[in-house]
């Protein structure tokens, strides 16, 4: 019966499973109170063994540090269990750094993930839920083994959850970069609508002039001079170059407006997480390894031998400029 306990979320579930088992085996049911007692005892024994295993994996210093989490915060910089249990903030630089602060704190305890081996994931989540739900006073009132086991479960279960929250928030922020770049592209297009329309009319005049001159076999240079004027045409071409968007109407030329905001959390994110990639994405992995020491050293220029294969075709005109690599576009492309 104990071997089946980890499969059920509650003692009631174990009780029901035991009833079903007895009925399938055509065994006469004992008193309900006895079955209930057996289910509760089995469940409590399994839970007690899990708590003992989690608490037993802690060194004396770790035990002291986990107990400190249950102390009330005195200063603003004091980080206790309540601080870890705060709601996730809104997506942004502050929200990203807050999640990374939590990750740093949990990693700092150096808990051994192997402490959860043999513990049912469902049971681990239940123990972690107690750490998330109970008051600090309630947790302090537990016996040491139960108290430390619950806190350890909360931290070990919480670390992957924080990592998932971090990546989810980052994904939304990257989408926001491109949305804002799109918005800037259309705002620019709308703000210069009158000028763009004027250039279209100038093109119509120039085109009609050239077509008519060619049809009448007139000198094209004189026709342009008479209709538009070469100096005015040259000035108009310069103005048009400034107004023109990329040929594919890409928003990448507006993306660097988000770079300063991204720099508030991307270097730390790259340094904190361990990345893996398929054989086809090894170039991207090498690019991350290139950026990490650059960020630590405050290096601004990307080495000329930095990995390039991962850069998509439409990014290349922005990332690679003559013999240099644009740092902002390179880092955004990696991100």
Secondary structure, DSSP 8 states (H G I E B T S, - for coil): -HHHHTT-SSHHHHHHHHHHHHHHTT-----HHHHHHHHHHHHHHHHHHHHHHHHHT--HHHHHHHHHTTS---STT---HHHHTS----SSHHHHHHHHHHHHHHHHT---GGGGTTS-HHHHHHHHHHHHHS-HHHHHHS-HHHHHHHHHHHHHHHHHHHHHHHHHHHHHHHHHHHHHHHHHHHHHHHHTHHHHHHHHHHHHHHHHHHHHHHHTT--HHHHHHHHT-HHHHHHHHHHHHHH---TT--SGGGGGGGHHHHTTTHHHHHHHS-----GGGHHHHHHHHHHHHHHHHT--S--TTS--TTS-HHHHHHHEETTEE-HHHHHHHH-
